[in-house]
């Protein structure tokens, strides 16, 4: 089943309601959210219960340009190198 919500409605409330219904019925259904214009929309959808998102490269680039994300990526890379050396997955 797919459910499409356009510009009308309150998408985060809907995602939350659907997520609660999925959880209460022990369904294996997942929620795929899409058509994001900014990082805040992605984060709100995930916090509301979306289990998967599709994101355009423009939004990914905004996300990766965030100073906190850059620091986290740098820290991860440093930790990885200390633990695994040049090993790649």
N, C-alpha and C positions, 0 to 999 in steps of 0.2 A: 504494500500500500504506500502511496506517496501523498503527501499533503503539501500543497503549494500556498504560501502566503506572500502576497505582493506587498505593495507599499501600505495598504490599509491594514488595520488591526494592530495589535500589540504583539510583535513576534516573540519577545522574550518571555512574556507571560504564557503564550501558547506553547513554546518550547518547554517551559517548566511544567505545565499541565500535562503535556504528552509524556514527558520524562517520568513524572510521578505515576501516570497510568501504566507505562511500560514496566516500571519497577514493581508496582503493586500486583501485576499479573504474571510476574516472572517471565515476561516475554524476552526473546533474544533480539527483538527489534532494536535498531540503532537509529539515531537521529542525525541526518546529514543537513547541515545548514550552509547556505551559499549566498552569493550576491552581496558580499561585503564591500563597503566603500572605505572603511578605516579600521584601525586596530581595535578601537573601543567596541565596535560592533562585534568583532570576533570574540573578544574576551567576554562580553555580555552573553553571547550565545552559548559559549562553553560553560560559563557559570550557571546558566539557566538549565543546562542539561544536554546540550548538543554533544554527541559523542564523536562526530566527525565534521570537518569543515572543508570547503573548497575555497581557496583564496587566490586571487590574482597576483601576478608578480609585483604590481604596484603596491599592494598592501604588504606583501612579504618584504619588499625593500624598505618600506616605512618601519616595519617591525624590526628588521635587522639594523636599521640606522639608529635605533634607540640606544642611548648610552648604556643603560642597564643591561640590555641584551648583549651589546658588544662586550661588556665586561664579563658577563656570564659565559659567553662563547670563549673568550680568551682564557678565563679560569678553567673551563672544561678542557680546552686544548692543552694547557699547562699540566693539569692533573693527569690527562691521558698520557702525555709524553713521559711524565715521571713514573707512571705505572707500567705502560706498555712500550715505551720507546717509540720507534718509527713504525710499529705494527699498524697496519690499516685493516679495516673491516670492509 
